[in-house]
Amino acid sequence: MFPAVPSPRTPGPGSRRGPLAGVGPGSTPRAASRKGLSLGSAVSSPVLFSPVGRRSSLSSRGTPTRIFPYHSITESTNYDVKTFGSSLPVKIMEALTLAEVDDQLTVYIDEGGWACLICKEKLIIWKIALSPITKLSVCKELQLPPSDFHWSADLVALSYSSTSAEAHSTQAIAVMVATREGSIRYWPSLASEDTYTETFVDLGGDKTYSFLTAVQGGSFILSSLGSQLIRLIPESSGKIHQHILPQGQGVLSGIGRRVSSLFGILSPSSDLILSSVLWDRDGSSFYILTNSNISKWELDDSSEKQAHSWDINRALKENITDAIWGSESNYETIKEGVNIQYLDLKQNCDGLLILAAAWHPADNPCLIYYSLITVEDNGYQMSDAVTVEVTQYNPPFQSEDLIMCRLMVPNFSNQTAYLYNESAVYVCSTGTGKFSLPQEKIIFNIQGDSILGAGSCGGVPIIFSRNSGLVSITSRENVSILAEDLEDSLASSVAGPNNESMVFETTTKNETIAQEDKTKLLKAAFLQYCRKDLGHAQVMVDELFSSHSDLDSDSELDGAVIQISVDLVDDYPASDPRWAESVPEEAPGFSNTSLIILHQLEDKMKAHSFLMDFIHQVGLFERLGTFPVRGLPMATRLLLREHAEKLSAAIVLKNHHSRLSDLVNTAILIALNKRECEIPSNLTPADVFFREVSQVDTICECLLEHEEQVLRDTPLDSVEWAEVVINVNNILKDMLQAASHYRQNRNSLYRREPVEKEPEYVPWTATSGPAGIRTVIVRQHEIVLKTVYPQADSNLRNILTEQLVTLIDCFLDSYVSQLNSLDRSNDQERFISLDEEYAQKRSELLSPLLTLGQYQLAASLAEKYCDFDILVQMCEQTDNQSRLQRYMTQFADQRRESEANCSLSPFLTMDSWRIFCKLMNISVGYMKLIAKN
């Protein structure tokens, strides 16, 4: 519900960038952004539709409820906005008709299928969803206690005395209301309007009450503006028992405030201002959100204890600020002046959801950035994993008192959220799910209309509009899961003459379809899939690539799939106005409106994930073969994964670009000059470079070229001299680690069982040649150890060697992937040749670490990649015989296991085994005999 009037301190009521309708003239919202501090938060299982959650709405637990959406109320691009239920009761219509323009009306919508309208001193309660027990015509009018303040629907609560089929009966519904001063009126049964009990709550100096909530066992909690909580327990005698909830009595309640703050546990404070409350029925937990913390109580029927109190300012402020302003060059200065207001608290399947508003007074224009923060409650503490989703809703800042946005999460099982105030609803996503509905602002302030309250029924979001009454907002069935303008551009790319979609009527199965047309038709099928029309998509694919197709047809399939994937990752952001004059007429036809490069990359990653889901769902994945890349054939499934790995690396590079703009921009210019790319006057070099994700690896060689130039031109005593090497190392290792992380953690999406014979796999992170990644790492290894390390102090040396070890790890890991791809029985000669090359390169990279005395770092890599030569040398140099004996036992066991499995692990190479035996003065034959026994 929406507050009727602002209280002394108003208790509170994806991401793409761009002005929203009705935001205000001339406003240019900052880029919306997302920051996930948990590795797992950005990746979910490849399932198209939202999973069924672990709990349902109240109505689904009792008698099934029917709902009645009717005619459309307002225009919306992606959503149906319709009247909900049957006609409003006569009493409601009369109250709305007789109300003056300045009368304060406020509405509470309960998830059990009831609604409450407060009009002056009257509370009208009516049924909005039909059940066998109650009729929609049920409507009760209750008299409210007198108050000097305007009434708020936040101080109305319904309690259901039964969860059986009688849950919807007026006999089973109790009603409690409270005034802001603390007067309480309680009706034990809605069936008897004239039977009620009254009492008064007095908390001393804290005399303004903000929320009343129905909780465990038919009781209620009244919350004050100063975050004092009092539990009200009605008794059968008619008396209402009341007691204050304990504060500071959680697990760490025995320690002082100074010490407890180290753990994020806060003691009660007199300066807390309440913003929102939340009752978790399934967990029997009650949460409050204040201007500085989230506190949790665990309840039973008659008692409660405080579980914990979490300092959200300490935990969240920097995350929110970084997500909005992190790419600004003067970020360190900006973050000191940022203001954040925590507005509302809800819950979904991912955890607690906090609505926050942030603004920086020095911004011109100064905008309010609404963000959704997801954090998981692990019981007695909050998780360290936090996801911040900055929405596109960025209205101009006018006054702190006018920030009156609220949050609604109607469906616990998905990530759709609704922000609303008196004039509009903004549909967005929490940013924690793989799929999200389009963001859109829906206006309700035309012709004197306004929003009086909001809630949900049966998982359907419902708004009460002054002009239209109950209104539902539901996603249209054919709304695509792709970003809106990417979807539009995809549709235009498969359109034929007269802008008509390509169809199969003019083509029979026996006719030949050109490869270009097959690609377009497969795109059209993909588009249908993204519109959630799997049946139509399947028919199109079956027509296009019959299950009885020949080898040529499967080859065309590989070409079409790879072309679509490349078109996605190298998409021209045609609808970005800065790109409007720079998109070739023959551009593939995938576009994205994001004005922020980072979100263009994130949207491309989502689109790639949708493409992989599509390929699996329509049965094409098992038919994928090979496709040529870099002059060699590669399994198509692995080339698809390479595209996603490069997107991961590009996102990491873009994050570095925000902080190290001079370094990355210089490298980008070098890369673009080598590719002879022209940079339009209305675009930056970064715009052009990050558009073509498939070429993102070309930046690596260019970073080294700039680094070498700086080392030549900069005095040794300059800070920049060593700093450029550290920064280049960080960029290289972070890009390669991001690619490796995706390769390992998302491998199941690209794995095929059983694996047929496939060509040797040479990852893009294992390329050779002048600009290859392996060449870059070897070259950086030499720069660090021969040029920088001798001039560095001990602290700098430690940083450099740790960075270098990570780069060497990436280098060797790529060899392991390549060796694992070879069929050792059929490709023995190639395997032995590559194995020897691997052993030589490994020794060349690790030996200098021994020379520098970096034994621990050398040992970590030598153990991981089984370089016996390095390990033995290290033991001899450190005179560590016990460690040597351990290595002999360890690797003899590994060798025995490897031979028992009739295979040779790429870690236990033939060359490494010979070195080990030679250094131990033991014959290879004798060691084989030991291994067999």
C-alpha positions, -999 to +999 in steps of 0.1 A: +000+000+000+010+036-005+011+059+025-017+084+026+006+112+039+043+114+046+052+107+081+079+128+099+104+106+080+086+088+052+091+051+058+099+042+022+077+036-005+187-049-148+196-033-160+196-008-188+202+029-192+180+054-208+154+081-199+120+067-189+087+082-200+076+107-175+109+110-157+113+146-165+126+169-192+162+168-200+171+141-175+197+117-186+198+088-162+232+073-153+239+038-165+220+012-146+244-015-135+247-047-116+273-058-092+274-094-080+299-101-052+292-138-054+306-158-082+275-179-084+251-150-084+255-143-121+251-179-133+221-202-130+210-234-145+200-232-182+162-236-178+140-213-198+111-208-174+111-198-138+114-227-113+086-235-089+095-219-056+095-235-022+063-218-011+031-204-025+007-177-017-017-179+012-046-185-011-031-215-027-027-232+007-065-230+014-094-232-010-084-225-047-090-189-057-103-177-091-094-143-104-110-122-131-089-099-152-110-077-176-105-049-201-073-030-206-068+002-185-037+018-199-012+014-228+019-007-221+044-022-245+051-054-227+024-059-201-014-063-200-029-038-175-065-048-169-092-045-143-091-073-118-120-092-104-157-083-107-172-049-102-163-030-071-189-032-042-214-004-040-198+009-008-164+012-025-179+030-055-198+054-032-167+062-011-146+069-043-173+090-058-180+111-027-144+116-018-130+151-024-098+155-044-078+162-013-093+134+008-066+109+019-076+075+005-054+045+011-058+008+003-043-024+017-044-056-005-039-088+014-025-119-003-054-140+011-077-123-014-091-094+006-088-057+001-092-028+026-101+008+018-096+035+043-117+066+037-119+092+064-130+073+096-143+042+077-125+009+069-142-010+041-131-046+036-142-067+006-134-099-011-115-096-043-110-133-052-137-159-055-138-191-034-165-217-027-168-203+009-173-166+002-190-146-026-174-116-042-202-095-029-189-099+007-182-063+019-179-051+055-177-016+068-159-010+101-156+022+122-121+033+129-110+048+163-105+086+163-070+100+154-054+134+149-033+120+120-043+108+086-049+071+084-026+047+067-033+012+053+001+002+068-017+002+102-044-024+091-038-061+094-059-092+088-053-125+106-066-159+095-076-182+123-077-213+100-057-225+071-084-250+061-111-245+036-127-220+059-098-196+056-118-174+033-148-172+055-156-139+073-159-160+105-123-170+103-109-135+097-098-112+125-091-075+119-069-052+139-062-015+132-040+010+149-037+048+149-004+066+146-008+076+183-012+040+195-050+034+198-058-002+190-092-016+178-096-054+173-125-073+157-122-111+165-144-119+136-151-099+104-186-114+105-195-092+135-187-056+127-200-043+160-180-066+182-146-052+189-120-046+217-100-015+223-067-008+240-039+017+239-001+013+234+023+037+250+061+034+244+070+066+262+088+091+240+084+071+208+048+079+201+044+076+163+035+042+149+042+031+113+033-005+107+009-032+121+016-068+110-003-100+115+021-127+127+022-161+145-007-175+164-033-148+156-011-121+172+001-088+158+032-066+160+030-029+161+061-011+150+070+025+159+089+050+138+119+046+162+119+008+155+104-002+189+082-033+185+053-044+206+035-077+203-003-077+207-018-110+216-057-111+217-071-134+243-104-152+243-116-131+272-114-100+250-083-086+266-053-078+244-020-088+260+010-066+250+047-068+255+078-052+239+100-074+218+135-079+232+163-062+214+200-070+216+193-105+229+207-126+200+236-149+199+261-121+206+240-101+230+265-105+258+292-085+242+295-047+240+283-025+212+318-017+200+328-054+198+295-065+184+297-040+155+328-059+143+304-088+136+277-067+120+256-071+152+240-039+164+226-030+198+194-009+200+201+027+191+179+058+197+187+072+162+171+043+143+143+053+119+120+025+107+115+021+069+098-013+065+088-045+081+086-081+068+069-112+082+083-145+069+054-169+076+073-200+066+103-192+087+083-177+116+107-147+114+100-110+117+124-085+101+126-047+103+145-024+080+158+009+094+181+036+081+211+016+093+203-020+099+181-051+094+170-069+125+155-103+128+133-119+154+122-156+156+087-161+169+064-188+182+029-184+194+037-165+226+074-156+227+101-142+205+139-138+205+161-115+185+183-136+162+206-109+148+209-073+137+229-065+105+247-032+099+236-025+063+254+008+061+287-009+066+278-039+044+260-023+015+268+014+010+300+009-008+285-019-030+256+004-040+279+034-046+303+013-067+275-002-088+262+033-098+293+055-098+321+030-099+331+038-135+336+075-129+372+087-130+366+107-097+349+078-080+369+082-047+357+118-044+321+110-054+316+082-029+322+105+000+291+126-009+267+099-018+234+097+001+215+064+005+180+058+018+167+023+025+130+022+016+115-012+016+121-049+025+106-079+008+116-115+002+118-140-027+134-173-035+169-158-035+167-142-001+159-108+013+153-080-011+161-044-002+149-013-021+174+016-018+175+050-033+209+067-039+218+102-051+248+125-052+239+161-047+268+174-068+256+155-099+241+176-127+214+167-131+210+151-097+190+119-102+177+092-078+190+058-086+167+031-073+185-002-066+175-037-056+199-055-032+196-092-027+212-108+003+206-143+018+198-148+055+218-178+066+201-182+099+221-163+125+240-141+101+236-126+067+255-140+037+286-122+024+273-126-011+254-095-021+239-086-055+231-050-064+208-044-093+205-007-103+172-002-121+165+021-150+141+041-129+161+073-123+138+103-117+152+137-109+160+144-072+138+170-057+137+165-020+146+137+004+110+139+018+096+132-017+114+098-021+083+077-016+088+046-037+077+011-024+085-024-035+062-053-044+073-089-051+041-108-059+057-141-068+081-156-043+095-181-070+108-156-095+129-124-098+103-100-110+099-069-089+075-039-090+085-004-078+056+019-073+046+053-060+014+074-063+018+080-100+035+050-116+045+014-115+080+003-127+084-033-136+120-046-133+141-076-122+162-083-091+192-092-113+197-126-096+179-147-122+190-159-156+158-145-172+141-113-166+110-095-180+115-062-199+117-031-177+089-007-182+073+023-165+034+022-164+018+056-157-013+060-135-014+098-131-036+108-161-069+126-156-066+128-118-057+091-114-034+079-087-023+047-070-039+042-036-022+009-027-007-023-041-004-060-032-008-094-047-033-123-049-024-157-062+010-144-073-006-117-095+005-081-089-025-059-082-027-021-080-057-001-067-061+029-089-083+058-079-100+059-113-100+022-122-102+003-090-083-030-088-059-034-117-036-064-125-003-062-143+007-093-162+034-101-187+021-107-222+024-143-233+046-134-264+070-111-246+105-122-255+131-131-229+156-112-250+164-075-243+136-055-260+156-039-288+177-069-294+145-087-299+133-060-323+165-061-343+165-099-344+130-098-359+140-072-385+170-093-395+149-123-404+122-102-422+118-107-459+105-082-485+077-058-472+090-065-437+072-099-435+087-126-415+103-155-434+081-186-434+082-220-449+051-219-471+071-213-503+096-240-495+092-278-495+115-303-479+129-313-513+139-278-522+174-265-515+176-235-492+207-213-495+230-212-465+223-175-458+186-183-458+191-212-435+209-190-410+180-165-412+154-192-408+173-206-378+173-171-364+136-169-369+132-202-350+154-189-322+132-157-321+101-179-316+118-197-288+127-165-271+090-155-273+083-187-254+068-205-284+088-237-283+063-256-304+066-233-333+103-231-330+106-269-330+085-272-362+106-246-379+138-265-369+124-298-380+116-284-414+149-268-418+172-295-405+154-329-409+166-356-386+174-377-417+196-350-431+229-358-448+264-347-438+262-316-459+231-306-440+248-310-407+277-290-419+253-262-428+238-265-393+273-259-378+277-229-400+243-214-392+247-219-354+282-204-354+270-174-375+242-167-351+265-169-322+291-146-338+263-121-347+252-120-311+287-114-296+297-089-323+263-072-323+261-035-335+242-015-309+222+001-336+195+016-314+221+034-293+218+069-309+255+073-310+258+043-332+229+052-355+251+064-384+278+038-379+259+005-384+265-011-418+234-019-439+245-055-439+248-057-401+236-090-387+206-076-370+211-080-333+210-047-315+210-034-280+199-001-266+223+000-237+244+032-236+268+014-213+293-010-227+292-032-197+255-038-201+259-044-238+283-072-228+260-085-201+230-086-225+251-104-251+260-130-225+224-135-216+215-138-253+243-164-258+229-184-229+194-183-245+210-195-278+225-225-260+192-233-243+175-232-277+200-255-293+195-280-266+157-278-264+151-283-302+175-312-304+203-296-324+231-299-299+238-336-304+241-330-342+267-303-340+300-313-356+330-291-364+337-256-377+370-241-389+386-214-367+421-200-369+429-223-398+420-255-379+388-274-373+373-272-339+343-289-323+313-265-328+302-270-292+336-258-280+337-229-303+303-218-289+319-220-254+348-199-267+324-171-276+311-171-240+346-172-226+355-141-246+324-124-233+335-132-198+370-118-205+355-087-222+334-079-191+365-082-169+384-059-193+356-034-192+357-033-154+394-026-156+387+000-183+366+019-158+395+022-133+425+022-157+411+042-186+443+057-198+461+023-200+432+004-216+423+032-240+459+033-252+459-004-258+425-002-275+438+024-299+468+002-308+445-027-314+421-007-336+450+007-356+463-028-363+428-038-375+426-005-395+393+003-379+379+037-383+364+054-352+334+076-360+334+110-344+304+103-323+319+071-308+348+064-285+375+038-293+361+017-265+327+017-281+342+003-313+365-022-296+340-037-272+314-041-299+335-068-316+338-093-287+352-120-309+384-099-312+388-091-276+420-112-272+439-088-295+441-063-266+467-086-249+495-080-273+487-043-274+489-040-236+524-054-238+534-030-265+523+000-245+539-014-213+573-018-231+570+017-244+564+031-209+593+011-195+616+026-221+604+062-218+598+064-180+626+069-154+632+040-131+624+060-100+589+069-114+559+053-098+544+048-133+574+026-143+565-003-121+528+005-119+522-002-156+536-037-152+514-045-122+483-032-140+490-051-172+496-083-152+463-078-134+443-072-166+459-103-183+454-126-154+419-115-146+408-119-183+423-153-185+410-164-152+375-153-161+376-173-193+390-204-174+364-200-147+336-200-173+352-230-191+353-250-159+320-240-142+298-240-173+312-270-190+281-291-185+262-268-209+287-277-237+295-313-228+283-342-249+282-378-238+295-400-251+322-378-267+328-388-303+362-383-319+368-346-323+397-325-336+425-314-313+412-286-291+433-255-291+416-229-268+419-192-277+439-189-245+465-213-260+471-196-293+506-192-306+521-168-332+531-132-327+498-121-312+489-154-295+481-156-258+509-181-251+533-158-268+521-129-247+525-148-215+561-159-223+569-123-233+554-109-201+574-135-181+606-122-196+597-085-191+589-091-154+619-112-145+646-095-166+635-059-167+614-051-136+622-077-109+659-067-106+649-031-099+621-038-075+620-038-037+609-068-017+572-058-016+570-052-053+588-084-060+563-104-040+534-088-060+551-094-093+559-131-086+524-138-074+509-123-105+534-142-126+525-175-110+489-169-120+498-162-156+520-193-157+491-213-143+468-201-171+496-210-196+500-245-184+463-251-179+457-244-216+483-271-225+465-296-203+432-288-221+449-293-254+465-326-244+433-339-229+416-334-263+439-358-281+430-394-287+462-410-273+456-443-292+451-428-326+471-396-322+501-409-303+527-392-324+510-358-320+504-364-283+541-372-277+552-342-297+528-318-278+537-335-245+574-328-250+567-292-260+546-288-229+574-302-206+599-278-222+578-247-218+569-257-183+605-260-173+614-227-190+587-209-170+593-225-136+631-227-135+636-189-130+614-191-099+639-215-083+668-192-093+651-163-075+645-184-044+607-184-048+605-220-037+569-220-024+555-205-056+575-228-077+565-258-057+527-249-060+529-250-098+553-279-100+531-300-078+499-291-097+515-299-131+539-327-118+572-312-128+594-337-111+626-319-123+617-287-106+606-305-074+638-325-071+659-294-078+640-275-051+645-303-026+682-304-033+687-267-031+668-266+002+683-299+015+648-312+023+651-350+021+617-357+038+599-336+012+618-355-015+607-388-001+571-376+001+572-366-036+587-401-046+558-418-028+531-394-040+541-396-077+547-433-077+512-438-064+498-414-091+518-433-118+505-466-106+469-453-107+475-439-142+488-472-156+460-491-139+436-470-159+456-476-191+460-439-196+486-413-193+476-382-174+488-350-191+501-340-156+522-372-155+539-368-189+564-393-202+591-367-202+584-359-165+585-396-156+619-401-173+633-370-155+621-382-122+636-417-126+669-403-139+673-379-110+665-407-086+691-429-103+664-455-108+658-472-141+625-466-159+620-503-162+625-508-124+600-480-116+574-496-140+579-529-122+572-511-089+542-494-103+527-527-116+532-543-082 
